[in-house]
Amino acid sequence: MDAVLDQPVLVLNRLWQAVNVIAARRAFAILARGHAQVVYNEDDDFRTFGLLEWIDFSASRPPRDEPLEIVHTPTRAIRLPRVILLSVFDRLPRKDVKLTRNNVFERDKNTCQYCAKVFPRAELNLDHVIPRDHGGRTTWENIVCSCIPCNSRKANRLPHQAGMRLIRKPVRPKWRPVISLVLGNRPHEAWKGFLDHAYWNVELEE
């Protein structure tokens, strides 16, 4: 059952806008509290179900030959919800992205910002463009991916002091958090219509 409950579920806000991707176990908890409904689409006919209604629907319309689409309880087999609609939340997620190692790698596409070569993440470091000893801060605008040889060559110097140049100026990304989650996994068939990649990837205005 753990594998089923770890399956991704798309979360829509009250305005039917995609805001997150969560594990099925959390989706069931939200449904049980009455804070969301299951969204089911069949031939472009969108229907919503409370948890008890969804359990009844599951009994009448079980999916066939799809083990990861069924949650088994001692007495029932329940369809796995793939999209849920929140009852009250109508905001979009914050457009600020946390400054983490993985997010810097994501922004820089696992590419050393000095030699322009792509590396496995295990072979990349984070470099302060302006070293901390020179007053450089740990910010999006001063942190870049750097391969180990380039990082060693630059050492505790400014790029021009080491005879190096950045391939692009580091900036604060503006993608919404749901993007990396959705694009990091293959979107489920049921999510189509709610995810417009062109919309989600457009740069947002301040």
C-alpha positions as CSV (number, residue, x, y, z in Angstrom):
1,M,0.0,0.0,0.0
2,D,2.9,2.4,0.7
3,A,3.7,2.6,-3.0
4,V,0.2,3.5,-3.8
5,L,0.0,6.1,-1.1
6,D,3.2,7.7,-2.3
7,Q,1.7,8.3,-5.8
8,P,1.5,12.1,-6.7
9,V,-1.8,14.0,-6.6
10,L,-2.3,17.4,-8.2
11,V,-3.8,20.0,-5.9
12,L,-6.0,22.8,-7.3
13,N,-7.0,25.9,-5.4
14,R,-10.7,27.0,-5.2
15,L,-10.3,28.7,-8.6
16,W,-9.2,25.5,-10.2
17,Q,-5.6,26.6,-10.6
18,A,-2.8,24.1,-10.0
19,V,-0.9,25.0,-6.8
20,N,0.9,21.9,-5.6
21,V,1.7,18.2,-6.0
22,I,1.4,16.0,-2.9
23,A,1.5,12.4,-1.9
24,A,-1.8,10.5,-2.0
25,R,-1.7,9.8,1.7
26,R,-1.8,13.5,2.4
27,A,-4.5,14.0,-0.2
28,F,-6.7,11.4,1.6
29,A,-6.1,13.2,4.9
30,I,-7.3,16.5,3.4
31,L,-10.3,14.8,1.9
32,A,-11.1,13.2,5.2
33,R,-11.2,16.6,6.9
34,G,-13.6,17.9,4.3
35,H,-11.2,20.5,3.0
36,A,-11.2,19.2,-0.6
37,Q,-13.0,17.2,-3.2
38,V,-11.8,14.7,-5.7
39,V,-11.9,15.9,-9.3
40,Y,-12.7,13.2,-11.9
41,N,-12.7,13.9,-15.6
42,E,-14.3,11.6,-18.1
43,D,-14.6,12.8,-21.7
44,D,-14.1,16.4,-20.6
45,D,-17.0,16.0,-18.1
46,F,-15.5,17.2,-14.8
47,R,-17.2,15.9,-11.6
48,T,-16.3,16.5,-8.0
49,F,-16.8,14.0,-5.1
50,G,-16.5,14.3,-1.3
51,L,-14.6,11.4,0.3
52,L,-17.7,9.2,1.0
53,E,-19.1,9.9,-2.5
54,W,-15.7,8.9,-3.9
55,I,-15.7,5.7,-2.0
56,D,-19.1,4.8,-3.4
57,F,-18.0,5.8,-6.9
58,S,-14.9,3.6,-6.5
59,A,-17.2,0.6,-5.7
60,S,-19.2,1.2,-8.9
61,R,-16.3,2.1,-11.2
62,P,-13.1,0.3,-10.2
63,P,-10.1,0.8,-12.6
64,R,-9.0,-2.4,-14.2
65,D,-5.5,-4.0,-14.1
66,E,-3.9,-0.9,-12.6
67,P,-2.5,-1.8,-9.1
68,L,-1.2,1.7,-8.4
69,E,-4.6,3.1,-8.9
70,I,-6.3,1.3,-6.0
71,V,-6.0,1.7,-2.3
72,H,-7.1,-1.4,-0.5
73,T,-8.7,-1.3,3.0
74,P,-9.9,-4.3,5.0
75,T,-13.4,-3.8,3.5
76,R,-13.0,-1.7,0.4
77,A,-11.0,-0.9,-2.7
78,I,-10.8,2.9,-3.3
79,R,-9.7,4.6,-6.5
80,L,-6.6,6.7,-6.0
81,P,-7.6,10.4,-6.5
82,R,-5.3,12.0,-9.1
83,V,-6.6,15.6,-8.7
84,I,-8.2,17.3,-5.7
85,L,-9.9,20.7,-5.4
86,L,-9.4,22.7,-2.2
87,S,-12.5,24.1,-0.7
88,V,-11.3,27.5,0.5
89,F,-7.7,28.2,-0.6
90,D,-7.8,30.6,-3.6
91,R,-4.2,31.9,-3.6
92,L,-1.4,31.0,-5.9
93,P,1.8,29.8,-4.3
94,R,4.5,32.3,-3.6
95,K,6.7,33.0,-6.5
96,D,9.9,33.2,-4.3
97,V,12.0,30.1,-4.6
98,K,14.1,29.0,-1.6
99,L,17.8,29.4,-1.9
100,T,18.9,25.7,-1.6
101,R,21.7,23.7,-3.2
102,N,19.3,21.8,-5.4
103,N,17.5,24.9,-6.5
104,V,20.7,26.6,-7.5
105,F,21.6,23.4,-9.5
106,E,18.2,23.5,-11.1
107,R,18.5,27.2,-12.1
108,D,22.0,26.7,-13.5
109,K,21.0,23.4,-15.2
110,N,23.9,21.5,-13.6
111,T,26.3,23.6,-15.6
112,C,29.5,25.1,-14.3
113,Q,29.0,28.8,-14.7
114,Y,32.7,29.3,-15.5
115,C,33.6,26.6,-18.0
116,A,30.1,25.9,-19.3
117,K,30.4,22.1,-18.9
118,V,27.5,20.0,-17.5
119,F,28.4,17.8,-14.6
120,P,26.6,15.3,-12.3
121,R,25.5,17.2,-9.2
122,A,28.0,15.2,-7.1
123,E,30.8,16.8,-9.1
124,L,29.5,20.4,-8.6
125,N,30.1,22.9,-5.9
126,L,28.5,26.2,-5.1
127,D,30.7,29.3,-5.5
128,H,30.3,32.7,-4.1
129,V,31.1,35.0,-7.1
130,I,32.2,37.7,-4.7
131,P,33.9,35.7,-1.9
132,R,32.6,36.1,1.6
133,D,36.0,37.4,2.6
134,H,35.4,40.3,0.2
135,G,32.0,41.0,1.6
136,G,30.0,38.7,-0.7
137,R,26.7,37.5,0.6
138,T,24.9,34.2,0.2
139,T,22.2,35.3,-2.2
140,W,20.8,34.2,-5.5
141,E,22.7,37.0,-7.2
142,N,26.1,35.8,-5.8
143,I,25.9,32.0,-5.8
144,V,26.6,29.9,-8.9
145,C,27.3,26.3,-9.8
146,S,31.0,25.6,-10.2
147,C,32.8,22.4,-11.1
148,I,35.5,21.4,-8.7
149,P,38.5,22.3,-11.0
150,C,37.0,25.8,-11.6
151,N,36.2,26.3,-7.9
152,S,39.8,25.4,-7.0
153,R,41.2,27.7,-9.7
154,K,39.1,30.6,-8.6
155,A,39.8,30.0,-4.9
156,N,39.1,33.0,-2.7
157,R,39.3,35.6,-5.5
158,L,37.0,37.6,-7.7
159,P,36.5,36.0,-11.1
160,H,38.6,38.6,-13.0
161,Q,41.4,38.2,-10.5
162,A,41.5,34.5,-11.5
163,G,41.3,35.3,-15.2
164,M,37.7,33.8,-15.3
165,R,34.4,35.0,-16.5
166,L,30.8,33.9,-15.7
167,I,28.9,32.5,-18.7
168,R,25.8,34.4,-17.4
169,K,24.9,36.7,-14.6
170,P,23.2,34.9,-11.7
171,V,19.7,36.0,-10.9
172,R,16.9,35.1,-8.6
173,P,14.5,32.7,-10.3
174,K,10.8,33.3,-10.4
175,W,9.3,29.9,-11.2
176,R,6.6,28.8,-8.9
177,P,7.5,25.9,-6.6
178,V,5.0,23.5,-8.3
179,I,7.0,23.7,-11.5
180,S,10.0,21.8,-10.3
181,L,7.7,19.2,-8.8
182,V,5.6,18.7,-11.8
183,L,8.4,18.8,-14.4
184,G,10.6,16.6,-12.2
185,N,8.0,13.8,-12.6
186,R,6.1,12.8,-15.7
187,P,2.7,14.5,-15.3
188,H,-0.2,12.0,-14.9
189,E,-2.7,11.8,-17.7
190,A,-5.4,13.1,-15.4
191,W,-3.5,16.3,-14.9
192,K,-3.7,17.4,-18.5
193,G,-5.9,20.4,-18.9
194,F,-4.8,21.8,-15.5
195,L,-1.1,22.1,-16.4
196,D,-0.2,24.4,-19.3
197,H,3.6,24.3,-19.4
198,A,3.8,27.5,-21.3
199,Y,1.8,29.3,-18.7
200,W,3.6,27.8,-15.7
201,N,7.1,28.6,-17.2
202,V,6.5,32.2,-18.1
203,E,8.5,34.7,-16.1
204,L,6.3,36.5,-13.6
205,E,6.3,40.2,-13.0
206,E,7.2,41.6,-9.7
